Amino acid sequence: MRISKGALLVVIAVLVPFVVEFRTALSWFGIELSILESLVLGCAAVLAVVLWAVWPPNGNAEAELSGSS
């Protein structure tokens, strides 16, 4: 993992208010997001962060596995 599990949990916890405030900020510009759309946006952001966290840093998982033997 690129970051510790605790740090990943903190990043995900910070994303929740970010998504809520992003919805509020968009409403200032006349863009209305429903609760469902906000939920989908939040889930996509969490999924992107989790995928980034578990992806090997060099992008090649096979080289990492064969290099450890």
C-alpha positions in Angstrom: 0.0 0.0 0.0 1.1 3.5 -0.7 -0.2 4.9 2.6 -1.0 3.3 5.9 -4.5 2.0 6.7 -5.0 4.7 9.3 -4.1 7.5 6.9 -6.4 6.0 4.3 -9.2 6.1 6.8 -8.5 9.7 7.6 -8.5 10.6 3.9 -11.9 8.9 3.4 -13.3 10.7 6.4 -12.1 14.1 5.1 -13.8 13.3 1.7 -17.3 13.2 3.3 -17.5 16.9 4.3 -15.7 17.8 1.1 -18.4 16.2 -1.0 -21.1 18.0 1.1 -19.4 21.4 0.7 -18.7 20.8 -3.0 -22.5 20.3 -3.4 -23.1 23.6 -1.6 -20.4 25.4 -3.7 -21.9 24.2 -6.9 -25.4 25.5 -5.9 -23.9 29.0 -5.8 -23.3 28.7 -9.5 -26.8 27.3 -10.2 -25.7 23.7 -10.4 -28.0 21.5 -8.3 -26.9 18.0 -7.3 -29.4 15.6 -5.7 -28.5 13.5 -2.7 -28.1 10.5 -5.0 -25.7 12.3 -7.3 -23.7 13.5 -4.3 -23.6 9.9 -3.0 -22.4 8.6 -6.4 -19.7 11.4 -6.6 -18.5 10.5 -3.0 -18.4 6.8 -3.8 -16.4 7.5 -6.9 -13.9 9.6 -5.0 -13.5 7.0 -2.3 -13.1 4.3 -4.9 -10.4 6.4 -6.7 -8.5 7.0 -3.5 -8.7 3.3 -2.4 -7.5 2.1 -5.9 -4.6 4.6 -5.8 -3.7 3.5 -2.3 -3.6 -0.3 -3.1 -2.0 0.1 -6.5 1.8 -0.6 -6.4 3.9 2.6 -6.5 5.8 1.5 -9.6 2.7 0.4 -11.4 4.0 -3.2 -12.0 2.8 -5.7 -9.5 4.5 -8.6 -11.1 8.0 -7.1 -10.8 7.3 -6.4 -7.1 6.2 -10.0 -6.5 9.2 -11.6 -8.4 11.6 -9.2 -6.8 10.7 -10.3 -3.3 11.8 -14.0 -3.8 
